[in-house]
Amino acid sequence: MPPLNVVLGAWTMNWPALVILVAAATAYSRGLLVARRRAVRWPLWNSIAFFGLGLGSFAALSFGFPGTYSHELRWAFTLKVTSYLFVVPLLLGLGKPLTLARQTLGPTGAARLEAVLGHRLVRMLSNTVVAALLGLAMFTAFLTPLFYALRTNPAADIILTLLVPVMGLLMTVPIMEDGAGRTGSLIVVEFIFVFIELLADAVPGVLMRLSPGILDGAAAASGGHAAWFPAPLRDQQLAGDLMWFLAEIVDLPLIILMFVRFSRSDKHEARSFDELSDDEIEALNRAHLGQGRRG
């Protein structure tokens, strides 16, 4: 493992990451300024979570040790990309960026935001089932020679830096902030699927950990490094350990979120029934019984 001074002193410039960092910080800061002008009370914790935890973790992954050594170390690349997809979006979501945007954008801006969120692609990515499949597909790719190309090709690094965090945000933030509108039955189905995916996520990591050979075919390219660099096989094993650990840890908040969403959905459905008159409830019962007889 690297010495502590190497971990703390590693630094590299990642221009695509800097663009994302500046754009996200500017947009959120603008929302905070508008909220202050409109006397909208915004919790300090949300701002700390967005800037400190969300953007802070993104900066540490991009400019610090993982970003500096991701081209050479399998485990550093695994830590960076997996966190881009799952960890960073979860931490950014704690800042409630969608809620801030809805409270500070004007009518035109809010309409545009809702149009984007209602787009078929965004709705598909914010589905928990699709999010789980995308994560599993990415982990499976780490078992192929594509793993070497992704971590060593500069163009691939730019694409991953720009695309993976955005995909993670599209998957995570709408689920965290807009989940109350889903029915309880759909949430139960998604919960079952995510629980199955929780077990499936372990498979790629276990295979990387137990494989006796180098899966990305890059063993010959491992010479000429510092003395603390692990052997190629050990590097792969560490990457498998991290993949397994991060995938399982991140799935736990998703499962907790499922319970929260189900509770909100159940309360919403119960409240909607409470607001019905006796005549309306009787009409619903007759319609339900009529469908049962026809079935």
Secondary structure, 3 states (H helix, E strand, C coil): CCCHHHHHHCCCCCHHHHHHHHHHHHHHHHHHHHHHHCCCCCCHHHHHHHHHHHHHHHHHHHHCHHHHHCCCCHHHHHHHHHHHHHHHHHHHHCCCHHHHHHHHCCHHHHHHHHHHHCCHHHHHHCCHHHHHHHHHHHHHHCCCCHHHHHHHCHHHHHHHHHHHHHHHHHHHHHHHHHHHHCCHHHHHHHHHHHHHHHHHCHHHHHHHHHCCCCCCCCHHHCCCCCCCCCCHHHHHHHHHHHHHHHHHHHHHHHHHHHHHHHHHHHHHHHHHHHCCCHHHHHHHHHHHHHHHHHC
